[in-house]
């Protein structure tokens, strides 16, 4: 089922992209940007559409894209790299939540690679730097959805493992060792499912197989599967984990004084990270839900609503990109152990080849 979805999803996005290029080519020798194409389509099919509103949407989207690239992108890139480097350089003191946050930071770095390519393209800004071809479009789609799945399922499993650690602190079911393997399975599953998207590129370039390819043109079904796999399942699991965590917190037991339990500040960090991730990713998945229920808004019969839908879809994707800098900033502010790890890293860089006495004492304390 997952493989079938990824094949449908990637090919159908590529098909819509090619239809826009064909339509633009029929108007003139120069193909306008997708935002201009949307306004032109609305103007030709429905005279009641407010063209000025469509152009205003394009201007607002262009300004927001540039603000993200100038402010949010460098912050996200720096803090994600800092989060990964600081934790990996202090492996001895890493805890289970640290492993999940490192996993989300790596996914955030992948989003940082995708964001400038898309936001500087003609779909997001009037002052675009380039227009990418179908191959790049499929690659960006694969990377974006891999990051989405990794972030959502890392957040979900963090909630479940936090409950296990609170309920059974000495069983080591949610140990750092096990968590690293879980994160590896998350990436492996996301990457393996995304490779099937390449079959669409091959299928799309073999004319003898176009009949078989045309049988998988139900984009609404593909979006519905993505909505279920990438959002509904993690949301249900997170709600279930939070119910269990609240039940544990209401029960005062002698285990609450156990030194093996996680730091209490981790609960606030967990709650904040779950809320922020779902707030930033919910609009993107809601656009998939709208597309599933209402059908394809890009068709001629629904051209009146297409500019607004396209604007909301681009804004929702901007919010999804914003998770790549919101999460590391939040981790930096709310994790009280991060400053100590950063200071140890700086002292280690200062000592270089010499042994640092402060590092020895810190490692001994962690081991004991």
N, C-alpha and C positions, 0 to 999 in steps of 0.2 A: 504493500500500500504506500509506504513512504517513497519507494523508488518510482512508482507510477505517478505520484504527486509531483515529485521534483521534475520529472520529464515533462508533464503537462504544463507546469508552472513556467519553466524557463522558455519552452517553445512558444507558448501563447503570448508571453511578453515580447518575444522577438517578433512574432507575427504582427502584433499591434504596431510595433516600431516600424516594421517594413511597410505596413499599410499607410502610415503617416508619410513615409518618404515617397511612396508612389503617388499619393494625393498631392503632395507638394510639387512633385516633378511635373504633374499635369497642369499646374497653374502657370509655371514659367520656368525659365532656365535655372533660376536661383531658388534653392529650397529654403524657405524661412524657418525660423526656430519653432519648436513645438508650441510655445506660448502664442506666437503670432499665428501659427496654423490653427490653433483652437479658436482664436478670435475670428479668423477668416471663415472657418467652417460655420461658426455661430451666425456670422453676418449673412452668409449665403443661404442658410436654411431657416432662419427665424428672425424676422425684422424687428421683433419686440425685444431682442436681447440688447442689454445696455453694453455697447461696445466700450464706452468709457470705463465702466466698472471692470470689464475684462482687462483693459490696459492698466488700470490701477492695481489689479491683482498682480499683474506681471511686475510692476514697479515695486510693490511691497515685497514680493518674493525676492526680487533682485537685491534690495537693500538688506533684507534679513540674511540672505545667503552670504553677502559680503561681510556683514557683522560677525556671522559665525566663523568665517574663514580668518578674519583679523583678530578675533578675541578668543572664541571658544576652541578653535582648532589648535592653536599653539599651547593653550593651557592644558587641553586634554592630552596632547602628545607628550608634553613634559611630565605631567603628573602620572600618566600611565607608565611611562618608562621608569620614573622614580619609584613607583610602587613595586614594579617587577624587580628592579635592580636591588632595592633595599631589602626586600623579603628574601630573594634568592641568595643574597650575600650573608644573610643571617638565618640559614636553614635550620640551625639547631633550635632557635627560639620561635620557629614558625608554629602556629596553631592551625586547627582545622579551618576556622573562618579565613585565616590568611591565605590558605591554599585556594579557596574559592574566589577570594578577591583578586588574587594573582591571575586566576583563570579568566575572570571577567575583564581584568586590565589588558590581557593579551587580546581578547576579543575586541576590546575598545581600541587597541592599536590597529586591528584590521579595519574597524570602522573609520579610523583616522586616515587610512590609506584610500578608502572608498570615497570619503566625503569630498575632498578637493576635486577629484575627477568628476564627480556628479555635479557639485555645486558650481563649478566653473564651466559646465556644459550648457547647451542652449535650452535645456528643459527647466533650469532654475534661474537663470539671469539673462537680462537683455544684453549685457556686455560680456558675452561668453567668449572663452578663450579657444574652444575647440568643439567639434562635433565628432563623437566617437562612433565607430562602426558597430555592426552586429556582434562581432566577436568580443569586443570590449564590453558591450552591453550585457552579454551573457555572463562574462567574468565578474562584473560588478554585482550582478544579481546573485550569483553564487556566493560571493564573499559576504554580501549584506545579509543573506539569509543564514549562512553559517554563523555569523556573529550574533544574529538574533536568537537562534536556537541555543547557542552556548551561553549567552547572557541569561536568558529566561530559565533554562534548566539548571544553571549554576545557582541562581537565586533560589530556585525551588528546592534543590538538594541541600543548600545551606540551611534553609528553614527546617527541613526534616532531620538533618544531622544535628542541628542545634537542639532539637527536642530529644534526640537519642542521647546526646551528651548531658543534657539536664537530667534526664530520667535515669540513665545508667552510666555514671561518670567513669567507672573503673572497668568497663567491659572492652574498651578500645574498639568498639564497632565503628566509631566515627573518628578514628585516629588519623594523624597526618599521612601515614603510609597508605591507608585505605583510601583517603580522600584524593591523593595524587592519582591513584589508579582510576577512581571514579571520574576525575576530570579528563583523564586520557580517553576513557570510553565516551565521554560527551563529545570531545573533538573528533574521535574516530567515527562515531555515528553520524555527526553532522557532515563530515567530509565525504564519507562513503555515499551518503544519500545525494550529495551535490554532484558527484561525478556522473550520475545518470543524466544530469542536465546537458552534458556534452553530447549525448545521443541526439538531442534535438538539432544541434548544429550539424552533425553528420547527416541526419535525416533530411534536414532542410536543403542540403546541397546534393542530394541524390534524387534525380528526377523520377527514377523508376519506383521509388518508395514513397512518393507523395500521396498515393492513395491511403497507405497505412498511416502516414503522418496526419492526414486530414481527419482521421477518426478520433483524434485527441484534441479537438478544438473547443472543449467545454471549459472556458476559463473560470466561469463561476464556480464549478465544482473544484477546480484547483485552488481557488482562493478560500473556499469553504474548508478544504482539507488543511490548508495552512493555518487558518483561523483556529481549527480544532487542535492541531498538533502544537502550534507555537504559542497559543494563548490560553485556550480553554483548559487543557490538561494542566499546565503549570499553575493557573489560577486556582483550580480546584485543589491541587496538592498543597499550595501555599495556605489556603484557607483551612484545610484540614490540619496542617502543621501548627498554625497559629491557635486553633482551638485546643490542641493537645498541650501547647506551651502555656496557654492561659490556665488550663486545668492544673498543670504542674506548679505554676507560680502561686496558685491559691492554696496549695497544700504545703504546709511547713513541716519539713522532716529533718532529722539529724543530718541527712546527706547534704543539706543546704550549706553546711559549714565545711564541707569536704574541700580540701585544697586542690583536688584534681578537677574541680568544676571550672567552667570558663569564667572569665572576668565578667562581672555584671554589666559593664559598659558595652559588651558585645551584644546584649539584648537590644539596647537602643540603636546600635549600628545596624543590626539585622532588621529591625522594624523600619528604620529610615531607608535602608537600601531597597527593601522590598517595595515600599510605597513609592519611592522615586522611580524605580525601574518600571513598575506597572503604570505609573502616571505618564511617563515619557513614551512607553511603547503602546499603550492602549489606543491612542488616536490612529496609529498606523494600522492596527488590526481592525479597528472600527471601519476604516475605509475599505478593507477587504470584506467586511460583513455587509456594508452598504452595496458594494459591487455584487456580492453574492445574491442579495435579496432583490435589488432593483434591476439587475441585469447590467449590461455593458453601457455605461453612460456616454461612451464615445461614439455611439452610433447616431445616425442622422435624426432618428425620431426623438432622441433625448438631448439633442445638441443645446437646447436652452439651458440645461442644468450642468453641462459639461465644464464650462469655465470655473464655476464655483467648486465643483467636485475636484477638478484638477488642482485648484488652489489649495483646498483642504488636504488633498493627498500629498502635495509637496510640503505643506506645513507639518503634516504628521511625520513625514520622513525627516524633516529638520529636527523635530523633537526626538526622534529615534537616534539621530546622530548625536544629539546633546547628551545622551546617556554616557557617551564615551568620555566626557569631561566631568559630568556631575558626580559619577560614582567615585573616581579617585580623589576628587576634592573633598567629598564627604568622608571617605576613609581617612584622609589626612587629618581632618579636623576632629573626628570622633574616636579614633583609635589612639588611646593614650600611650601605647607601646611603640607607635611608629616613630615618635621623636627620638626615643632611646635607640632604636635600630638605626636611624639615620645618623645619629651622633657616633655610634660605633663604626659605621661605614666610613664616615669622614675621618675618624681617628685611624682606621686601618689604612686609608689612602695616605694619611699623613705619615704613618710609620713605615709604610711600604714593606720592604723586605725585613725590617726589624720586628721583633716580637713586641706586641703591645701589652703591657701589664694590665691595663683596664679591660681589655678583651678577654684575657685569661680568667680574671675574676668573674666576669659576667657569664662566661660560658660555664664555669664551675657551678655558679648559682643556678643556672638553668638546668644543668644535668642533675644536680642534687634535688 
